[in-house]
Every structure is written in C-alpha cells, then in structure tokens.
Amino acid sequence: MTPPIRVAVLGGGSWGTTVASLAAANTPTVLWARSEETAREVHEQHTNSRFLDDRKLEESLEATSDLAEAVSSADVLVVGVPSHAIRETLEKVAPHLRPWVPVLSLAKGLEQGTRMRPTEIVGEVLPGHPVGLMAGPNLAKEVLDGMAAAAVVAMADARVAESLQALFHSPRFRVYRNDDLLGSELGGVLKNIIAIAAGMAEGLGVGDNTRAMVLTRGLEEMTRLGEAMGGQTRTFAGLTGLGDLMATCMSSQSRNRRVGEELARDKSLEQITEEMNQVAEGVKTARTVMELAEEYEVTLPICCEVDLVVNEGRHPREAYRGLQHARAKSEQHQVA
C-alpha cells in the first residue's frame, strides 16, 4: 500500500492551527508552533486557547516546537507564519526538508525592503520545490465551528495543485484550484489594506453607503494593481479577491478591520498593536503597496489614505475627507 502523505504546518496562530486540523482529518499532520506551551496544548489537549478559545481540534493532530522534527519527514509543507518571519523560518527549515516537497503559503503580506511576495521568498530560500498558496474568505473560528467555507490552492502546476486539494477538503470546507498564483496572492495582500479602511468607516460611523463604496472601490484598486503586475482580471472577482475582501471587511473577527476601527476611535497604533494577540498584515504592507503603485504607475487613493494613517499619523477622519476631494471620472479607470 502507498504510505499516507505527511503534512507539516508551520505556525501555531489561528489559521495555521485551523489548516493543520483540517489536514489531520485526512492525513497524518504535525503542527509546528514557536511556543513550546502552545505546541504542548495542541498535542495533549487538542485546543489552542490563545488563539481559538476552547474550540476542539482534530484529535489525531500532532504538534511540536522542534522545527527539524516537524519538517524532516514531511511530504507537504504548509507555511503559516506571518510574512515578516517567513525567510528566517525557512532558512532554518532548509537543511531538514527533503527535495521536491511541495510548499504551500498561507501568508498574506509582503516582505519589507524586497517587496517580495511570500511564495517568491519560498522559491528563493527553498529552490526546486513546487510552490503555491492556499487562500480565500476563511475566518478560522468559523471554519472550526463547522460553518461552510471555501479556499483556493493556487500554483502553476495543475497536477500538484489537484493532489493537494484533497488534503484539506472536508464536507464543509471546499478547496478549489487556480493557476494564477500571482493574482491570487496579491488579492490576499491588498484586501488587508482595504479592510483597515473599512474598519475606519465602521469606527467613524459613516453609514452603509460609504462602507459599500469603500469595498467596491477597494476591489477596483486591488484589480488595477493586480492587472498591472500581471495577475488575471477574473481572479480578483473570485475567492482570493472579492471573497477574501468581503470576509475581511465585514467580519468583527478581522484583525485588519479592528485596527481601522480602533484608530478611528482615537487609539494609537502602538496601543492597538500591544492589545492585539495577532499580526495585522495590512499595517506592515501599506507602505510597500504604495511603493509598488508608484513603480507600476497605478493610482490607489484608498490604499494611499490608509498608508498616511498607519505610517504618517493622519487621523481616519482626515483620510475620509481626503477621499471626498478626489475627482470622479470613469468608474473603471484610476479614480477613487
């Protein structure tokens, strides 16, 4: 008989743990957590109370804080650490990972300085491995609660992508595939910035009309930059574009939306960051996205205002006034 595929998931946060639990229902899976305490709790009690309260994880899920132990026998590697920690983590993984093992990223950010996407970092640090991502409108707690959800495995090699779909599929978690890796990955990056703007709208109490405008114009900005960088237009109307954007902008569980709400309520970014238990990728990504917009000569008014708020200290109220000053032209071209 063919031995089962072993999955290793790096990252003991809410989504990394959830993906590991999904995989464990289908195949032997181990979760690596940086915290020894978290790894022990997942392994012995089948919970991750720091990030997921008392929700029960798949009982067969193993966990460890030993990186070499986690990856040395892996047939598939899933990278669920924050984007700023990917390079450092994978450099430690490289000596222990067997050749040709597929690598899936869960991260939704950009590396500061290099402006590289997570899958580009994977390709640079782990050359020779098939690289893709899994993303979509996925709120970890809802997935663990058994609410229906869907994601996309995006990678260039359709055969590998198809083989990976089954590893994470469940009756209530549907996994599609997509060959537009660049567009799918950019959707996850850009929606976090728009979610901060949506949170600012919520905190300011500007009304449903304005929130709807921010979401739809935000999707236009995502599509505009994505197309300029080589992504496929239809990707941004799918699960990794519009789907992920809606979940992140609308849900009270969204970390990026929460940042925007709290900023609008006069909390400092430092205070919000200290109070939050997890990383809000949009805060770190906003300036990098504006650098890309300048390089590709694309106008992103909403992203620009978010960048000014999180990096220059502008108040969200002034940001929304700034958006009102933008002149409306054609809906499809370079406008707010």
C-alpha positions as CSV (number, residue, x, y, z in Angstrom):
1,M,0.0,0.0,0.0
2,T,1.1,3.6,-0.7
3,P,2.0,5.3,2.6
4,P,-0.1,8.3,3.6
5,I,1.1,11.8,2.8
6,R,2.5,13.5,5.8
7,V,1.7,17.2,6.2
8,A,3.8,19.7,8.3
9,V,2.2,23.1,9.1
10,L,4.5,25.9,10.3
11,G,2.8,28.4,12.6
12,G,0.6,28.0,15.7
13,G,-1.6,31.0,15.1
14,S,-5.3,30.8,14.5
15,W,-5.3,30.0,10.7
16,G,-2.2,27.8,10.8
17,T,-3.7,25.7,13.5
18,T,-7.0,25.5,11.7
19,V,-5.5,24.4,8.5
20,A,-3.5,21.7,10.4
21,S,-6.7,20.5,12.0
22,L,-8.4,20.3,8.6
23,A,-5.4,18.3,7.1
24,A,-5.3,16.0,10.2
25,A,-8.8,14.8,9.4
26,N,-7.5,13.4,6.1
27,T,-3.8,12.5,6.6
28,P,-1.1,12.4,9.3
29,T,-0.3,16.0,10.2
30,V,2.0,17.8,12.6
31,L,1.9,21.5,13.6
32,W,5.0,23.4,14.5
33,A,4.5,26.2,17.0
34,R,7.2,28.5,18.1
35,S,5.8,28.4,21.7
36,E,6.5,25.2,23.5
37,E,3.4,25.8,25.6
38,T,1.2,26.1,22.6
39,A,2.6,23.0,21.0
40,R,2.1,21.0,24.2
41,E,-1.5,22.2,24.5
42,V,-2.4,21.4,20.9
43,H,-0.7,17.9,21.2
44,E,-2.1,16.9,24.5
45,Q,-5.4,18.8,24.9
46,H,-6.3,19.3,21.3
47,T,-7.0,23.0,21.8
48,N,-5.2,26.3,21.1
49,S,-6.7,28.6,23.7
50,R,-4.5,31.6,23.0
51,F,-5.9,32.0,19.5
52,L,-9.0,29.8,19.2
53,D,-10.6,29.8,22.7
54,D,-11.9,26.3,23.7
55,R,-12.6,25.0,20.2
56,K,-11.6,21.4,19.7
57,L,-9.0,20.4,17.1
58,E,-8.7,17.1,15.3
59,E,-7.5,14.6,17.9
60,S,-5.0,13.0,15.5
61,L,-3.2,16.3,15.1
62,E,0.3,16.2,16.5
63,A,2.3,19.3,17.5
64,T,5.9,20.2,18.4
65,S,8.1,23.2,19.0
66,D,11.1,21.4,17.3
67,L,11.3,22.6,13.7
68,A,13.5,19.8,12.5
69,E,11.2,17.2,13.9
70,A,8.2,18.8,12.3
71,V,9.6,19.0,8.7
72,S,12.1,16.2,8.4
73,S,9.5,13.6,7.3
74,A,7.1,16.0,5.6
75,D,5.7,15.2,2.2
76,V,3.9,18.6,2.0
77,L,5.0,21.7,3.9
78,V,2.5,24.5,4.7
79,V,3.9,27.8,5.8
80,G,1.5,29.7,8.1
81,V,3.9,32.1,9.9
82,P,3.5,35.9,9.4
83,S,5.1,37.2,6.3
84,H,7.9,39.0,8.2
85,A,9.0,35.7,9.7
86,I,8.9,33.5,6.6
87,R,12.5,34.0,5.4
88,E,14.0,33.4,8.9
89,T,11.9,30.4,9.5
90,L,12.5,28.8,6.1
91,E,16.2,29.3,6.3
92,K,16.1,27.1,9.4
93,V,13.8,24.6,7.6
94,A,16.0,24.2,4.5
95,P,18.6,21.7,5.9
96,H,15.8,19.4,7.1
97,L,13.3,19.4,4.2
98,R,13.6,16.6,1.7
99,P,13.9,17.6,-2.0
100,W,10.8,18.3,-4.2
101,V,8.4,18.6,-1.3
102,P,5.5,21.0,-2.3
103,V,5.3,24.1,-0.2
104,L,2.0,26.0,0.3
105,S,2.0,29.5,1.8
106,L,-0.9,30.8,3.9
107,A,0.7,34.3,4.4
108,K,-0.9,37.5,3.2
109,G,1.7,40.2,3.3
110,L,4.9,41.4,1.5
111,E,8.5,41.4,2.7
112,Q,9.6,44.9,3.6
113,G,12.6,46.1,1.7
114,T,12.5,43.4,-1.0
115,R,8.7,43.8,-1.6
116,M,8.7,40.0,-2.4
117,R,5.5,38.0,-2.1
118,P,5.6,35.0,0.4
119,T,5.8,32.5,-2.5
120,E,8.7,34.4,-4.0
121,I,10.5,34.1,-0.7
122,V,9.8,30.4,-0.6
123,G,11.2,30.0,-4.1
124,E,14.3,31.8,-3.2
125,V,15.0,30.1,0.1
126,L,13.8,26.6,-1.0
127,P,14.7,26.3,-4.7
128,G,13.5,23.3,-6.5
129,H,10.2,22.9,-4.5
130,P,6.8,23.3,-6.2
131,V,5.4,26.5,-4.6
132,G,1.8,27.6,-4.2
133,L,-0.6,29.1,-1.8
134,M,-4.0,28.4,-0.1
135,A,-6.2,31.4,0.4
136,G,-9.8,32.5,0.4
137,P,-12.5,34.1,2.7
138,N,-11.6,32.0,5.7
139,L,-12.2,33.1,9.3
140,A,-10.5,30.4,11.4
141,K,-13.1,30.2,14.2
142,E,-16.0,29.8,11.8
143,V,-14.2,27.0,9.9
144,L,-13.5,25.2,13.1
145,D,-17.2,25.7,14.1
146,G,-18.1,23.7,11.0
147,M,-19.6,26.6,9.0
148,A,-19.4,26.2,5.3
149,A,-16.3,27.9,3.6
150,A,-14.1,27.6,0.6
151,A,-10.5,28.2,-0.4
152,V,-8.3,28.1,-3.4
153,V,-5.0,26.2,-3.9
154,A,-3.1,28.4,-6.4
155,M,0.0,27.1,-8.2
156,A,1.4,26.8,-11.7
157,D,1.5,23.0,-11.7
158,A,-2.1,21.9,-12.0
159,R,-1.3,18.2,-11.2
160,V,0.4,19.1,-7.9
161,A,-2.5,21.5,-7.1
162,E,-5.0,18.8,-7.7
163,S,-3.2,16.4,-5.4
164,L,-3.1,19.0,-2.7
165,Q,-6.8,19.8,-2.8
166,A,-7.9,16.6,-1.3
167,L,-5.6,17.0,1.7
168,F,-7.6,20.0,3.1
169,H,-11.1,19.2,1.8
170,S,-13.9,18.4,4.1
171,P,-17.7,18.2,3.7
172,R,-17.9,21.9,4.8
173,F,-14.6,23.2,3.5
174,R,-14.4,23.1,-0.3
175,V,-11.0,23.6,-1.9
176,Y,-10.8,24.8,-5.5
177,R,-7.6,25.3,-7.6
178,N,-6.3,28.2,-9.7
179,D,-3.2,28.6,-11.9
180,D,-3.0,32.4,-11.3
181,L,-0.6,32.3,-8.4
182,L,0.4,36.0,-8.7
183,G,-3.2,37.3,-8.8
184,S,-4.4,35.0,-6.0
185,E,-1.5,36.1,-3.8
186,L,-1.9,39.8,-4.4
187,G,-5.6,39.6,-3.6
188,G,-4.7,38.4,-0.1
189,V,-2.1,41.1,0.3
190,L,-4.2,44.1,-0.9
191,K,-7.5,43.2,0.8
192,N,-5.9,43.7,4.2
193,I,-5.3,47.4,3.5
194,I,-8.9,47.9,2.2
195,A,-10.1,46.2,5.4
196,I,-8.3,48.8,7.5
197,A,-10.2,51.5,5.5
198,A,-13.5,49.6,6.1
199,G,-12.7,49.4,9.8
200,M,-12.1,53.2,9.9
201,A,-15.5,53.6,8.2
202,E,-17.1,51.5,10.9
203,G,-15.3,53.4,13.7
204,L,-16.4,56.7,12.3
205,G,-20.0,55.6,11.8
206,V,-20.1,56.9,8.3
207,G,-23.0,54.7,7.2
208,D,-23.7,51.7,5.0
209,N,-23.5,53.6,1.7
210,T,-19.9,54.7,2.5
211,R,-18.9,51.2,3.6
212,A,-20.2,49.8,0.3
213,M,-18.4,52.4,-1.6
214,V,-15.1,51.6,0.1
215,L,-15.5,47.9,-0.5
216,T,-16.3,48.2,-4.2
217,R,-13.7,50.9,-4.9
218,G,-11.2,49.0,-2.9
219,L,-11.8,46.0,-5.1
220,E,-11.2,48.2,-8.1
221,E,-7.8,49.3,-6.6
222,M,-6.9,45.6,-6.0
223,T,-7.8,44.7,-9.6
224,R,-6.0,47.7,-11.0
225,L,-2.6,47.0,-9.3
226,G,-3.0,43.2,-9.8
227,E,-3.5,43.6,-13.6
228,A,-0.6,45.9,-13.8
229,M,1.6,43.4,-12.1
230,G,0.5,40.5,-14.3
231,G,-2.5,39.0,-12.5
232,Q,-5.6,37.8,-14.3
233,T,-8.6,40.1,-14.0
234,R,-11.1,37.3,-13.2
235,T,-9.0,36.2,-10.2
236,F,-10.0,39.4,-8.3
237,A,-13.7,38.5,-8.7
238,G,-13.1,35.1,-7.1
239,L,-12.5,33.7,-3.7
240,T,-9.0,35.1,-3.2
241,G,-10.2,38.6,-4.4
242,L,-13.7,39.7,-3.7
243,G,-14.4,36.7,-1.4
244,D,-11.5,37.4,0.9
245,L,-12.1,41.1,0.7
246,M,-15.7,40.7,1.9
247,A,-14.9,38.4,4.8
248,T,-12.1,40.7,6.0
249,C,-14.0,43.9,5.6
250,M,-17.3,42.7,7.1
251,S,-16.3,40.5,10.0
252,S,-15.7,41.6,13.6
253,Q,-13.1,38.8,13.8
254,S,-10.9,40.6,11.2
255,R,-7.7,41.9,12.7
256,N,-7.2,44.5,10.0
257,R,-10.7,45.8,10.3
258,R,-10.2,46.1,14.0
259,V,-7.1,48.2,13.5
260,G,-9.1,50.6,11.4
261,E,-12.0,50.8,13.9
262,E,-9.7,51.4,16.9
263,L,-7.7,54.1,15.0
264,A,-11.0,55.9,14.2
265,R,-11.8,55.8,18.0
266,D,-8.6,57.7,18.7
267,K,-6.4,54.8,19.9
268,S,-2.8,54.9,18.8
269,L,-1.3,52.3,16.5
270,E,1.1,51.3,19.2
271,Q,-1.7,50.8,21.8
272,I,-3.7,48.7,19.3
273,T,-0.8,46.5,18.3
274,E,0.0,45.9,22.0
275,E,-3.5,44.9,22.8
276,M,-3.9,42.6,19.8
277,N,-3.0,38.9,20.1
278,Q,-2.0,38.5,16.4
279,V,-0.4,40.3,13.5
280,A,-2.5,42.7,11.3
281,E,-0.6,42.3,8.0
282,G,-2.2,45.4,6.4
283,V,-0.3,47.7,8.8
284,K,3.1,46.4,7.6
285,T,2.1,46.1,4.0
286,A,0.5,49.6,3.3
287,R,3.8,51.4,2.6
288,T,5.2,48.6,0.5
289,V,2.0,48.5,-1.6
290,M,2.3,52.3,-2.3
291,E,5.9,51.7,-3.4
292,L,4.6,49.1,-5.9
293,A,1.8,51.5,-7.0
294,E,4.5,54.1,-7.8
295,E,6.6,51.6,-9.7
296,Y,3.7,50.4,-11.8
297,E,2.2,53.9,-12.2
298,V,-1.1,52.9,-10.7
299,T,-3.3,55.3,-8.6
300,L,-4.6,53.8,-5.4
301,P,-6.5,56.5,-3.4
302,I,-7.8,54.3,-0.6
303,C,-4.6,52.5,-0.1
304,C,-2.8,55.9,-0.1
305,E,-5.0,57.2,2.7
306,V,-4.5,54.1,4.8
307,D,-0.8,54.4,4.4
308,L,-0.9,58.0,5.6
309,V,-3.0,56.9,8.6
310,V,-0.8,54.0,9.7
311,N,2.6,55.4,8.8
312,E,2.2,59.2,9.0
313,G,-0.2,59.6,11.9
314,R,-3.1,61.0,9.9
315,H,-6.5,60.7,11.6
316,P,-9.0,58.5,9.8
317,R,-11.5,61.4,9.8
318,E,-9.0,63.4,7.7
319,A,-8.4,60.3,5.5
320,Y,-12.1,60.2,4.6
321,R,-12.2,63.9,3.9
322,G,-9.2,63.3,1.6
323,L,-11.1,60.7,-0.4
324,Q,-14.0,63.0,-0.8
325,H,-11.8,65.5,-2.6
326,A,-10.9,63.0,-5.3
327,R,-12.5,63.8,-8.7
328,A,-14.7,61.1,-10.0
329,K,-14.2,60.2,-13.7
330,S,-14.8,56.8,-15.4
331,E,-15.6,54.1,-12.8
332,Q,-13.1,51.7,-14.4
333,H,-10.1,54.0,-14.6
334,Q,-7.7,55.4,-11.9
335,V,-10.3,57.0,-9.7
336,A,-11.4,56.8,-6.0
